[in-house]
Each structure stands twice: as C-alpha cells, then as structure tokens.
Amino acid sequence: MTGTAAKFIALLAAALAVAMVLTSAKAGGTGRAESVHTMSTFEPGSTNYEVTDAFARLVSKYAPGIEVDLEATEALPEAMVRLADGKLDYSAVVWTLVDAMSKGSHPFDRFPDAAEKSTNLRGIFYFPTGVPHLLTLEDEGIRSFRDLRGKRIFVGPANGTGTRFFTDLILEYAGLQAGTDYELAELTFTQAYDQFLDGSLDGVFYFGSAPRDQVKIASIARKVRVVGFTQSDLRSNPELVRKLSGPGFRVGCIPTHFYGPNQINDEPQCYHQIGLGIATHEEMPDDVVYAATKAFWENIDEFYEREEWENLGGTVIQNPFRDQVKLENALIGMNVPLHPGAARYYREKGLLIPADLVPDH
C-alpha cells in the first residue's frame, strides 16, 4: 500500500471514529423526559445497533414524556439476564437463546438464576440480523475455512452468542480447533474492524446488514473475499442446510459485489441468518410500552429513509430493513409472551396474536 493510500485510510478512519461517537451520543432525546429508560445494544455498525438505535430515537422523539438511552456495552447473554432482572428496560434478544436461558444452558450457565428469570421476559417485536460471514483480505490466501490454519481471526466477543457457533462450524467443516490451529482475537467489534483495516487481523466475522464503514475503507484500498458456503455446498450437504436453517435461523447469502468491485467472489457465499427481537420485562408499565411500540411503528418510515446506504460501486441501495422490519412480521419467531402494552397496539392494528403469545394479564 502506498504512503498516500495509508494516509487517506487513516484520515477516513479518524473521521469515522468521531462520527460514530456523535451518532451514539444522539440516540436519546435532547432533554430529560419524565420517564427515562435504558436499552442495551451492540456497538455501532451492527444490525442489532441499527434497529435498537432506531427504536431509541423514534420512541424518544415521538412518545410524549418518554426517553430511551442506549448502552452499547455488553454481550447479549448478560443483557438478557439484566433485562429479565429489571436492571434494563429494553434490549435486543435472540429468540433461540430464550430457550437456552430457560434451561440455564450455554451461554447462560454462568448465571445461576437465569432459568428462573427468563419467565420475566416480554416481547415487543421481531427483526432479522444481516447474514453473518467471514471477510478476509485477498492477499491472505484464505479461500475456505481450511485455510484458517495459523491465522488470527475475530469471530465475536469472548462471551458473545456467535463465538461458539462459528468456532463449532469451523471445527465441523474444516477440522480446525480454535486456540490450537488458529488464533481467536479477543477484541471488541470496533477494535476488530480497526485491526482488519490496518491489516493486523487476517479475517473478521461480520454481523451487519450493510458493509460497516471500517470494512468499506479496507475494501477501497485492498481486495477482499467473503468465505462461506456456496449454493453447490448447500445442494450436496443436507446436514449443512439443517444446521444453517434450524429453529430461529434461515439460510441467507452475501452477493458477489456486496463490498463493491474489490470483492473477489465468483458466486454468493451463504451462512445462517438469525431472528432477533426487541423485548422488555414484565414490570414495565403497560402505557409506557404501548406508547413506545406505537411511536416506533407509526414513524418507521423515518428509519427507512434515514438508513439508505451506498454500496462501494457508488450506487445508493434501498435500506434492507424495508423488507425485514415490518409490522406484519412483528410476531415472527417470538417465544415469550407479548408485553400487554405491545399487545394492545397490535390488536388496534388488527394483528392476530397467537395463543402462546397472549399476555397473562
């Protein structure tokens, strides 16, 4: 890389860091409201963040007297336990993890009372993740999971929900053991993408619905490759399809030019796509959750319009959430009772609430 290119990337990265701080700081309203609530999310740039940030912004702006403040500080299992315990008011949740939480199994085996607390969770709505995938630099020579031997990669925070899934996937389909055959970088998402940007990390599992800005910068200066499963892999391996499309999952694919002209892939690369949701706890007042749910859905166009993205070919692409975060899909995959305040709004809008989601009061 030339000195000029390196300076260009450094300047872009610095500007991005400032922008991300300012974006995060503006999640709530401009003044303190009568009712202030906390919401956990991931770091800026992830699908989780895009939706929770939109929820916080729209509720703070349109629900009278209510403000939602984001806390982008913790892994999802911890957030789900804190939410169930009433120490958070809202959080993103993975519906498939609710079952693990109710049994006290991994990754909730670190929390002795997780199973008991899980009964306090109440749903608000569903949304999907982007398609998680492994992104590498082309000059690292990583064309399949088998090529990860001796490499240093990031698959998520040490206690994150995706870390074990991806290390198991690599073990099953490449026979490589994390910590022995390749190094797992223990970083935050922001640190990982910064290290990928400067070339000190060989690959990152990315979790967003659109290219994250640090990754965009890397793919402007260097050629990148998405490493995953092809349609041929899926057709020849029914067990792989079952693994990628189990309860709460579905198969999703990354197109060949997701990262623009510097992406070196001849065909789409496929992984699993996970169903998430926004949830609260049973002690949240019905009128507050009703107002929050209404503020979000009745102003959702503002989120759609704000989050139009430009891909690396210079073309503005439609916000993928237009087809994914929709009122008619609000109850998909949910496996906890609806909060009564959310249920009231959905009944007003004519949605049929499945019997197993009907609130118990």
Sequence and secondary structure as in RCSB ss.txt:
>XXXX:A:sequence
MTGTAAKFIALLAAALAVAMVLTSAKAGGTGRAESVHTMSTFEPGSTNYEVTDAFARLVSKYAPGIEVDLEATEA
LPEAMVRLADGKLDYSAVVWTLVDAMSKGSHPFDRFPDAAEKSTNLRGIFYFPTGVPHLLTLEDEGIRSFRDLRG
KRIFVGPANGTGTRFFTDLILEYAGLQAGTDYELAELTFTQAYDQFLDGSLDGVFYFGSAPRDQVKIASIARKVR
VVGFTQSDLRSNPELVRKLSGPGFRVGCIPTHFYGPNQINDEPQCYHQIGLGIATHEEMPDDVVYAATKAFWENI
DEFYEREEWENLGGTVIQNPFRDQVKLENALIGMNVPLHPGAARYYREKGLLIPADLVPDH
>XXXX:A:secstr
  HHHHHHHHHHHHHHHHHHHHHHHTSS SS  SEEEEEE   TTSHHHHHHHHHHHHHHHHSTTEEEEEE  S 
HHHHHHHHHTTS SEEEEEHHHHHHHHHT TTSTT TTHHHHGGGEEEEEEEE    EEEEEGGGT  SGGGGTT
 EEE S TT HHHHHHHHHHHHHH   BTTTBEE    HHHHHHHHHHT SSEEEE  SS  HHHHHHHHHS EE
EE B HHHHHH HHHHHHHTSTTEEEEEE TTTTGGGB  SS EEEEEEEEEEEEETTS HHHHHHHHHHHHTTH
HHHHHHT EE TTS EE  GGGTTS GGGTTTT  S B HHHHHHHHHTT    GGGS   
